[in-house]
Amino acid sequence: MSQLKTIQDEHLPSWLPRLAMRAGPRFLQIADALQAAVAGGSLKPGDRLPPQRQLAAQLQVDLTTVTRAYDEARRRNLLEGRGARGTYVAAPKVELTAILDLSMNTPPPPDGVDFDDLLKQGLSQVLMRADNASLMTYHLGGGSDAERKAGATWLAPMFGQVDAGQVLVCPGAQAAIAALILALTEPGDVILAEPMSYPGLRAAATQFGRRIVAVEADRHGMLPAMLEEACRQHQPRLVYLNPTLQNPTAITMPERRRRELASIARRCQVRIVEDDPYWLLADAPPPPIAAFAPEQVVYISTLSKCLTPGLRVAFVLVRDPVERERFLAALRSFALMAAPLTAALATQWIRDGSAGSLLEGVRSEARLRHRMARDVLAGRYSGAGDGLHIWLALPAYWSSAQLARAAGSEGIAVTPAEAFATGGDSVNAIRISLGSIKDRERLQASLQRLSHLLARRPEPFSPAVV
């Protein structure tokens, strides 16, 4: 046999070189030739390629080789199929998501956890064990018995043994907050919250005609004396608190403060909505406020911040049976149920331990990213070392709105303090979310660019004239 055996065929497409026996797998030779032809311009977007059988016959290779070559070319975004019309050279992809997003609080992708496999395995178990028709129909609000038991298991680290009958399954924490506002307040009622608080509370309260009043807070959270005074002055129906790795300040309220606020809630007969999405991400957090005043507190724990937002599942602990019914009636007015398929997947993951593995991976990755932020931002970093975000106080020469606008012009999205203000003057800070950029190197680059931006003074703003 000669050193290089080639295939001769005068009918080969002009862009395709003759295949060599010793130049690697033939399907890769074909794919490489396609890529070179597209790069060189001899194949242009919209050009139609030969049918696979025809090309296989011309090259004297089997059909599988050409099929693999076309698949590889599609993987490289070189080709696109158009059904019966055939296969064509694809137009080049345009990157439309160049923004480095430090504005959205999402769990970071955990290192060492194969999320795709986790998803496939979980869905496979769900489909194998469930009546598939039941996954595609209406369910009673609040979740099935199995889903409520999964919720009780999820809440066990916070409370120990939980009565599953007191747990309700909800399509996300935002839906739970909205339903509680509808169920426990009337139009015109006051809801008390900290000066910097979750924007979803303000959005729901405004939509339903309720009024948010800010209660002064310090480095440990809402001040008990100020809460008691606000209760006397405003006769509120609800107090909203996010006591663990608070959004946006990242403060974790100490146990003594939690007990004091619980005592005031009992004395003033006001309900607390304890929205606690980050408890499981925190390092040794105190018990929830609901542990100190179970009759006064409704507790919300979402999977969106610990596992993945796509599940859209939150567990709501409502101990009073009358309030549970009122909550479900309110929820049904705008969100009949959590999606059965994702609720079943969440239940499966909690039952088989996948949720715990994913949670541990998210927790480890979040802490690694906090260490990265501490190194890059140096003396400006003031995070807790865990959770999904940091609250960055700005130098006096930057306002939070200015900084957010300047960062945006450099392709970085951050959230200014104004987005969280519930009343009164806003503080001069931004929230930086560490989980939404998947790649660590891109996260580090975005933090470095932000650090450089903070170190220089803002340029005078002059609007464009067109």
Buried (B, 14 or more C-beta within 10 A) or exposed (E): EEEEEEBEEEEBBEBBBBBBEEBEEBBBBBBBBBBBBBEEEEBEEEEEBBEBEEBBBBBEBEEEBBBBBBEBBBEBEBBBEEEEEEBBBBEEEEEEEEBBBBBBBBBBBBEEBEEEEBBEBBBEBBEEEBEEEEBEEEBEBBBBEBBBBBBBBBBEEBBEEBEBEBBBBBBBBBBBBBBBBBBBBEEEBBBBBBBBBBBBBBEBBEEBEBBBBBBBBEEBBBBBEBBBEBBEEBEBBBBBBBBBBBBBBBBBBBEEBBBBBBBBBBEBEBBBBBBBBBBBBBEEBBBBBBBBBBEBBBBBBBBBBBBBBEBBBBBBBBBBEEBBEBBBEBBBEEBEBBBBBBBBBBBBBBBEEBBBBBBBBBBBBBBBBBEBBBEBBEEBBBBBBBBBBBBBEBEEEBBBBBBBEBBEEEEBBBBBBBBBBBBEEBBBBBBBBBBBBEEBEEBBBBBEBBBEBBEEEEEEEEEEEE
